[in-house]
Amino acid sequence: MQILCRDCLHLGQAPGRCPACGSPRTLAHAELTQLSIAHIDCDAFYATVEKRDDPSLADRPVIIGGGRRGVVSTACYIARIRGVRSAMPMFKALALCPDAAVVRPNMEKYVQVSRQIRSLMEDLTPIIEPLSLDEAFLDLTGTERLHGAAPAILMARLTARIEAELGVTASVGLSHNKFLAKIASDLEKPRGFSVIGQAEALDFLARQSVSVIWGVGQAARQTLARDGIRTIADVRRRDRKAMADRYGAMGDHIWRLAWGQDARQVSSRSKMKSISHETTFREDTTDPDLLDGHLWRLAEKVSARAKAKDLAGQVITLKLKRADHRLLTRSMTLEQPTQLADVLHRTASPLLTKALGEGPFRLIGVGLGRLTPGSHADLTTDLLDPNAARRTEAERATDIIRERFGAEAIVKGRALS
């Protein structure tokens, strides 16, 4: 049994506190130095970044979201203890936690921190599969020869660097495949580090609900429960063919993961299909100025993510939800890919104008699809618009200033609407 101190990274065999530094944060596992597939997930990422930047929030419940009719993007662990959850309507969250500090999301800032975390990951391995701004898989196979340390030590070192250099905490799961690594990362949040080895994987899984399996959401869970399947042990009592016959490809998927079988590789070439942002209003509206102000802010958020990921898109989509919850979408295909907020806004704005008569609206969103590498973006300017080149140069200059001085260094007037 090998034991790793997560604070000083001492690797030994003595149980209990670390013999080198006395820390109680030790990790013991028989396969500790043999496993190489890791999943890292930042703890309440948006809320943690906001607490880092505003010390007055440190001991307060923090909810990232906006407006009583909006939804919770994320919440710190103090708020979560009181029942606040992601995607919960804001009015319910505030009823549970009335003393919470509500902070509107600042995607430009979160993207910047995400890029810094990604850079630290790349110091360890090039095989990184990001799932979102704040979580990713890493394949550390073969890195011990390069770095002179086992993957477990490298991941403990990585989380320590993220916390010390960026002020963000993260939890790690380590196993022999992606499915188990992701489950492990959720076991001891926040600041957790859990290992699921091959030897105990089947026994561990047998005790779990089927909801730990990717793709088994509420509807699937209810369907399985009606057939008497509530745990992974229940799945294992079924024949693989019977599961496939009853539930199709999803049944086979559930059966394989129930037995800990996951052959998917960590892929650094996974492609995003689209980038989008949306906001829900406190009150239904057809106010064109208010809608245009929100449209600009959303265009900037989509643009910031596209630039951060070095992507561009050729299809711009406007999303509107009416008061009766009917969803309207309008799209425009550009002649060339873009990642500019100016182009996003100028393309979506006429779509919004044409749709105003179908309001009032309770939600507006904008998306960028048909993604390509950022090097393909905005190669030529609109010859029919003599000011296009000047606006492009101004936006690029604004990006440089914001990267150096922060997202709020420059705010356009229309964003204040």
C-alpha positions in Angstrom: 0.0 0.0 0.0 1.6 3.3 -1.1 0.6 6.6 0.6 0.9 10.0 -1.0 0.9 13.3 0.9 -1.1 15.7 -1.1 0.6 18.7 0.5 4.4 17.9 0.4 4.1 15.1 -2.2 6.0 12.6 -0.1 5.4 9.1 -1.2 5.8 6.4 1.4 4.1 3.4 3.1 3.4 4.7 6.6 -0.4 5.1 7.3 -1.9 8.1 9.0 -0.3 11.6 8.9 2.5 12.3 6.5 5.8 11.5 8.2 7.5 14.3 6.3 5.3 17.3 7.0 2.6 16.0 9.4 -0.3 16.8 7.0 -3.4 14.6 7.4 -4.2 15.0 3.7 -2.7 11.6 2.7 -4.0 9.3 -0.1 -3.5 5.5 0.3 -4.2 3.0 -2.5 -2.6 -0.3 -3.6 -2.7 0.9 -7.3 -1.7 4.5 -6.6 1.3 4.6 -8.9 -0.2 2.3 -11.6 -3.2 4.4 -12.8 -2.9 7.0 -15.4 -6.3 8.3 -16.5 -7.3 11.4 -14.6 -10.4 13.6 -14.5 -10.0 17.1 -12.9 -12.9 19.3 -12.0 -12.6 22.7 -10.5 -14.7 23.3 -7.4 -17.7 25.6 -8.0 -15.5 27.3 -10.6 -17.3 30.6 -11.3 -18.1 31.2 -7.6 -14.5 30.4 -6.6 -13.1 32.9 -9.1 -15.5 35.6 -7.8 -14.6 34.8 -4.2 -10.9 35.0 -5.1 -11.4 38.4 -6.7 -13.6 39.8 -3.9 -12.4 38.8 -0.4 -15.6 40.2 1.1 -17.4 37.2 -0.4 -15.1 34.6 1.2 -17.4 33.5 4.0 -20.7 34.3 2.3 -23.0 32.1 0.2 -22.5 33.1 -3.5 -24.8 32.3 -6.4 -23.7 33.0 -9.9 -26.7 33.9 -12.0 -28.9 36.9 -12.6 -32.5 38.2 -12.1 -35.3 36.5 -10.3 -36.5 34.9 -13.6 -33.0 33.6 -14.5 -31.4 30.4 -13.4 -28.4 29.5 -11.3 -25.2 29.0 -13.3 -23.4 27.7 -10.2 -23.2 28.2 -6.5 -20.5 28.0 -3.9 -20.5 25.1 -1.4 -22.0 27.3 1.4 -25.1 27.9 -0.9 -25.1 24.2 -2.0 -25.4 23.1 1.6 -28.7 25.0 1.8 -30.0 23.3 -1.3 -29.0 25.6 -4.1 -28.2 23.8 -7.3 -27.1 24.6 -10.9 -30.0 25.3 -13.3 -32.4 26.0 -10.4 -34.6 29.0 -11.0 -33.2 32.1 -9.2 -36.4 32.7 -7.2 -36.2 29.2 -5.7 -32.4 29.6 -4.9 -33.0 32.9 -3.2 -35.9 31.4 -1.2 -33.5 28.8 0.1 -30.6 31.2 0.6 -32.0 34.7 1.0 -28.7 36.1 2.3 -26.7 35.0 -0.8 -24.6 37.4 -2.8 -25.8 37.1 -6.4 -23.1 37.8 -8.9 -23.7 38.0 -12.7 -21.5 35.7 -14.7 -18.3 37.2 -16.2 -17.5 34.7 -18.9 -14.5 36.7 -20.2 -12.8 36.3 -16.8 -13.7 32.6 -16.4 -12.3 31.9 -19.9 -9.1 33.6 -19.0 -8.6 31.6 -15.9 -9.6 28.4 -17.8 -6.8 29.1 -20.3 -4.3 29.5 -17.5 -5.4 26.2 -16.0 -5.1 24.5 -19.4 -1.5 25.9 -19.7 -0.6 24.2 -16.4 -2.2 20.9 -17.6 -0.1 21.1 -20.8 3.1 21.1 -18.7 2.2 17.5 -17.8 0.7 16.0 -21.0 -0.5 17.0 -24.4 -3.3 14.5 -24.2 -6.0 16.6 -22.7 -9.8 16.3 -23.4 -11.6 19.4 -22.1 -15.3 18.9 -21.2 -16.0 22.5 -20.2 -14.1 25.6 -19.0 -13.5 23.9 -15.6 -13.0 20.2 -16.2 -11.0 17.9 -18.4 -9.6 14.4 -18.8 -5.9 13.9 -18.9 -4.0 10.8 -20.1 -0.8 10.6 -18.2 0.4 7.2 -19.6 4.1 7.3 -20.1 4.6 10.6 -18.4 6.5 9.1 -15.4 9.6 8.7 -17.6 9.4 12.3 -18.7 8.6 13.9 -15.3 10.2 11.4 -12.9 7.0 11.0 -10.9 3.9 8.8 -11.1 0.6 10.3 -12.5 -0.9 10.5 -9.0 2.0 12.7 -7.8 1.7 14.8 -11.0 -2.0 15.4 -10.4 -1.5 16.3 -6.8 1.2 18.7 -7.9 -1.1 20.2 -10.6 -4.0 20.9 -8.1 -1.5 22.5 -5.7 -0.2 24.8 -8.5 -3.7 25.7 -9.6 -4.6 26.7 -6.0 -1.3 28.5 -5.3 -1.0 30.4 -8.6 -4.6 31.0 -9.6 -6.5 30.8 -6.4 -8.9 28.1 -7.6 -9.4 24.7 -6.0 -10.0 21.5 -7.9 -10.8 17.8 -7.3 -9.2 14.9 -9.0 -10.3 11.3 -9.9 -7.8 8.8 -10.9 -8.5 5.4 -12.5 -7.8 3.1 -15.5 -10.6 4.5 -17.7 -12.6 7.7 -18.2 -15.9 6.5 -16.7 -14.3 5.6 -13.4 -12.0 8.6 -13.3 -15.0 10.9 -13.6 -17.0 9.2 -10.9 -13.9 9.3 -8.6 -13.5 13.1 -9.0 -17.0 13.6 -7.5 -16.5 11.5 -4.4 -14.8 14.0 -2.1 -15.4 17.5 -3.4 -14.2 20.1 -2.7 -10.4 19.7 -2.8 -10.8 16.0 -3.2 -8.6 13.3 -4.7 -10.0 9.8 -5.1 -8.8 6.7 -6.7 -10.8 3.8 -8.1 -8.5 0.9 -9.0 -9.2 -2.1 -11.1 -9.3 -4.5 -8.1 -12.2 -2.8 -6.4 -14.0 -1.3 -9.4 -16.7 -3.9 -9.6 -17.5 -4.0 -5.9 -17.6 -0.2 -5.8 -19.9 0.1 -8.8 -22.4 -2.5 -7.5 -23.4 -0.1 -4.7 -24.0 2.8 -7.0 -27.2 4.1 -8.4 -27.7 3.8 -12.2 -27.6 7.6 -12.2 -23.8 7.6 -12.1 -23.8 6.2 -15.7 -23.3 8.8 -18.4 -26.5 9.4 -20.3 -28.9 8.1 -17.5 -30.8 11.3 -16.7 -34.1 11.6 -14.8 -36.3 10.2 -17.6 -34.0 7.2 -18.2 -33.8 6.6 -14.5 -37.6 6.5 -14.2 -37.9 4.1 -17.1 -35.3 1.8 -15.6 -36.9 2.0 -12.2 -40.2 0.8 -13.7 -38.4 -2.3 -14.8 -36.9 -2.8 -11.4 -33.4 -1.4 -12.3 -32.3 1.1 -9.7 -28.7 0.2 -9.0 -25.8 -1.0 -11.1 -26.1 -4.3 -9.3 -29.6 -4.5 -10.8 -28.1 -4.0 -14.3 -25.6 -6.8 -13.8 -28.4 -9.2 -13.1 -29.6 -8.7 -16.6 -28.1 -10.3 -19.7 -26.3 -8.0 -22.1 -28.5 -9.0 -25.0 -31.7 -8.5 -22.9 -30.6 -5.0 -22.0 -29.9 -4.2 -25.7 -33.2 -5.7 -26.8 -35.1 -3.7 -24.2 -33.4 -0.3 -24.4 -31.5 -0.4 -27.7 -27.9 1.0 -28.0 -28.4 2.8 -24.6 -29.1 -0.6 -23.0 -25.8 -1.9 -24.2 -24.0 1.2 -23.1 -25.5 0.9 -19.6 -24.5 -2.8 -19.4 -20.9 -2.2 -20.4 -20.4 0.7 -18.0 -22.1 -1.3 -15.2 -19.3 -3.8 -15.6 -16.6 -1.0 -15.6 -15.9 -1.4 -19.3 -15.0 1.9 -21.0 -12.7 1.6 -24.0 -12.9 5.3 -25.0 -9.6 7.0 -25.3 -8.8 10.5 -23.9 -8.9 12.6 -27.1 -7.4 16.0 -27.5 -9.1 16.3 -30.9 -12.7 16.3 -29.6 -14.5 19.1 -31.5 -17.0 21.6 -30.2 -20.1 21.8 -32.4 -21.3 25.2 -31.3 -20.8 28.1 -28.8 -23.8 29.9 -27.4 -25.0 32.0 -24.5 -28.4 33.1 -23.4 -30.2 35.1 -20.7 -33.6 35.1 -19.1 -35.4 38.4 -18.3 -37.0 39.4 -15.0 -40.1 40.5 -17.0 -41.2 39.7 -20.6 -40.2 42.4 -23.0 -40.3 43.7 -26.6 -38.2 46.8 -25.8 -35.8 46.9 -28.8 -33.1 48.8 -26.9 -33.1 46.4 -24.0 -33.1 43.4 -26.3 -30.3 44.9 -28.4 -28.2 45.6 -25.3 -28.6 42.0 -24.2 -27.8 40.8 -27.7 -24.5 42.7 -27.7 -23.5 41.3 -24.3 -24.2 37.8 -25.4 -22.3 38.4 -28.7 -19.3 39.5 -26.6 -19.5 36.3 -24.5 -19.7 34.0 -27.5 -16.9 35.9 -29.2 -14.7 35.7 -26.0 -15.1 31.9 -25.9 -14.5 31.5 -29.6 -11.3 33.5 -29.3 -10.2 31.7 -26.2 -10.5 28.4 -27.9 -9.1 29.7 -31.2 -12.4 28.9 -33.1 -14.6 30.6 -35.6 -18.0 29.9 -36.9 -20.0 30.4 -40.1 -23.6 30.1 -38.8 -25.0 32.7 -36.4 -28.2 31.7 -34.6 -30.6 33.9 -32.7 -32.7 32.2 -30.0 -35.9 33.8 -28.5 -38.4 32.3 -26.1 -41.8 33.8 -26.0 -43.9 34.4 -22.9 -45.8 31.2 -23.7 -42.5 29.3 -23.7 -42.6 28.8 -27.5 -39.1 28.8 -28.9 -38.1 30.8 -32.0 -34.8 30.3 -33.7 -33.4 32.3 -36.7 -30.1 31.6 -38.4 -27.8 33.3 -40.9 -24.9 31.7 -42.8 -21.9 33.9 -43.4 -19.7 33.8 -46.5 -16.7 33.4 -44.2 -16.2 32.2 -40.5 -16.0 34.8 -37.8 -15.1 35.1 -34.2 -15.8 38.9 -33.9 -18.5 40.2 -31.5 -19.2 43.0 -34.0 -20.0 40.6 -36.8 -22.1 38.4 -34.4 -24.1 41.4 -33.3 -24.6 42.9 -36.7 -25.7 39.6 -38.2 -28.2 38.7 -35.3 -29.6 42.2 -34.9 -31.7 42.2 -38.1 -33.0 38.8 -37.2 -34.1 40.2 -33.9 -35.8 43.2 -35.6 -37.8 41.0 -37.8 -38.9 38.8 -34.9 -40.0 41.7 -32.6 -43.6 41.4 -33.7 -43.8 37.9 -32.2 -42.9 39.0 -28.7 -43.0 39.7 -25.8 -39.9 37.6 -25.0 -38.6 36.0 -21.8 -35.3 34.8 -23.1 -32.7 35.8 -25.7 -29.7 33.8 -26.9 -27.1 33.9 -29.6 -25.0 31.0 -31.0 -22.1 30.4 -33.3 -22.1 27.1 -35.3 -20.3 25.3 -38.0 -17.0 25.8 -36.2 -13.6 25.9 -37.8 -10.0 26.8 -36.6 -9.6 30.5 -35.7 -7.0 30.9 -38.4 -9.9 30.8 -40.9 -11.7 33.8 -39.3 -12.4 37.2 -40.8 -9.8 36.9 -43.6 -11.5 39.6 -45.6 -13.6 42.6 -44.7 -17.0 43.5 -46.1 -16.4 45.7 -49.2 -19.9 47.2 -48.9 -19.1 48.4 -45.4 -16.3 50.9 -45.4 -16.1 50.9 -41.6 -15.8 47.2 -41.2 -12.0 47.1 -41.2 -11.8 49.9 -38.6 -14.3 48.1 -36.3 -12.3 44.9 -36.6 -9.1 46.7 -35.6 -10.8 48.3 -32.7 -12.2 45.0 -31.4 -8.8 43.4 -31.7 -7.2 46.3 -29.8 -10.0 46.0 -27.1 -9.2 42.3 -26.7 -5.5 43.1 -26.0 -6.4 45.7 -23.4 -8.9 43.4 -21.7 -6.4 40.6 -21.6 -3.9 42.8 -19.9 -6.2 44.9 -17.6 -9.3 42.8 -17.1 -12.7 42.2 -18.8 -14.1 45.5 -17.4 -11.3 47.7 -18.7 -13.5 48.7 -21.7 -17.3 48.5 -21.7 -19.2 49.6 -24.8 -22.2 51.9 -24.3 -24.7 49.5 -25.8 -23.7 46.9 -23.2 -25.1 49.3 -20.5 -28.6 49.2 -22.0 
